Amino acid sequence: MLRLLRMSSTSTGPVSTTIRQKLTEFFNPTHLEVECESHLHNVPKGAEKHFRVQIISDKFEGLSTLQRQRLVNKALAEELKTSVHALRIEARIPSEYEGQKQVDPPRCLGGGNR
C-alpha cells in the first residue's frame, strides 16, 4: 500500500532536522510536524531547546498515550540527554487524526541554561 507522508516544518536547524530524520526512520509516519518553540521561551536567540512534535503513525496502534510518548522519547533519547530541554508530543494513529494542529504551548520562563 502506498503511504503519503505529509511533513510540515517551521524549523530547519540541525536539531530539528535530526528529530525529523529519526522520527521518520523509526515510525514511518503518515504525517509529521516538528516545530521549534524555543522562541516562545527564555532561551538565547536561535537556540533549539523546546520542540513540538505531531506524529501520526500506525506504530502507535493499541498503545496508550503514555506508551506512545515513551516510544517517541526512546527514539529521541540522545537528543533528550544532550540538546533538547522540552518536547511536547502529540502521537496518534491515522484514524485519530483529522488534520488538526496542536494547541499553543504554555509560556515558559526556564530552560536556557542547558
GILINVEN-V472545 format. One record per residue. N is the residue number from 1. PHI is phi in radians with two decimals (NA if undefined). PSI is psi as a letter, one per 40 degrees, with the letter a starting at -180 (* if undefined). D_FIRST is the distance of its C-alpha to the first C-alpha in Angstrom with 1 decimal. Layout:
N PHI PSI D_FIRST
N PHI PSI D_FIRST
//
This chain:
1 NA h 0.0
2 -1.35 h 3.8
3 -1.95 h 6.3
4 -1.70 h 9.8
5 -1.72 h 12.6
6 -1.71 h 15.9
7 -2.04 h 18.8
8 -2.26 i 22.3
9 -2.66 h 25.4
10 -1.89 e 29.1
11 -2.09 h 29.8
12 -2.25 e 30.0
13 -1.26 i 32.4
14 -1.12 d 31.9
15 -1.22 d 31.3
16 -1.01 d 28.8
17 -1.11 d 27.0
18 -1.11 d 27.0
19 -1.02 d 25.8
20 -1.05 d 22.8
21 -1.12 d 22.0
22 -1.12 d 22.4
23 -1.16 d 20.4
24 -1.13 d 17.4
25 -1.17 d 17.7
26 -1.34 d 18.4
27 -1.90 e 16.0
28 0.82 f 13.0
29 -1.24 i 13.7
30 -1.52 e 12.2
31 -2.63 h 15.9
32 -2.58 h 18.9
33 -2.15 h 22.5
34 -2.19 h 25.2
35 -2.25 h 28.7
36 -1.40 h 32.0
37 -1.89 e 34.5
38 -1.06 d 37.4
39 -1.11 e 39.3
40 -1.57 e 39.7
41 -2.16 i 41.5
42 -1.52 g 44.7
43 -2.32 i 43.5
44 -1.04 i 44.6
45 -1.00 h 43.3
46 1.50 e 40.2
47 -1.20 i 39.4
48 -2.04 g 35.9
49 -2.14 d 36.6
50 -2.02 h 35.0
51 -2.32 i 31.2
52 -2.09 h 28.9
53 -2.18 h 25.3
54 -2.06 h 22.8
55 -2.30 h 19.5
56 -2.09 h 16.6
57 -2.65 i 14.4
58 -1.17 d 12.9
59 -1.14 e 15.6
60 -1.58 e 18.2
61 -0.99 h 17.4
62 1.41 e 20.8
63 -1.76 i 22.8
64 -1.27 i 25.8
65 -1.00 d 26.5
66 -1.11 d 28.8
67 -1.11 d 26.4
68 -1.13 d 23.7
69 -1.14 d 26.4
70 -1.12 d 27.7
71 -1.14 d 24.4
72 -1.13 d 24.3
73 -1.04 d 28.0
74 -1.11 d 27.3
75 -1.11 d 24.9
76 -1.93 f 27.6
77 -0.97 d 30.6
78 -1.13 d 32.3
79 -1.15 d 32.2
80 -1.21 d 33.5
81 -1.39 d 36.3
82 -1.98 d 37.3
83 -1.96 d 36.4
84 -1.71 h 34.8
85 -1.56 d 37.3
86 -2.49 h 35.1
87 -2.36 h 31.5
88 -1.73 h 30.4
89 -2.07 h 27.0
90 -2.12 h 24.8
91 -2.10 h 21.8
92 -2.37 i 19.6
93 -1.61 i 16.5
94 -0.95 d 14.3
95 -1.23 e 16.2
96 -1.62 e 19.5
97 -1.78 h 19.0
98 -2.14 f 20.3
99 1.46 e 20.9
100 -1.47 i 24.3
101 -1.60 i 26.0
102 -1.15 i 28.0
103 -1.30 i 31.7
104 -1.09 i 34.3
105 -1.35 i 35.5
106 -1.27 i 38.9
107 -1.30 i 41.6
108 -2.27 i 42.5
109 -1.93 e 45.8
110 -2.18 a 45.0
111 1.77 e 42.8
112 -1.44 e 44.4
113 -1.64 e 46.1
114 -1.76 * 43.2
//
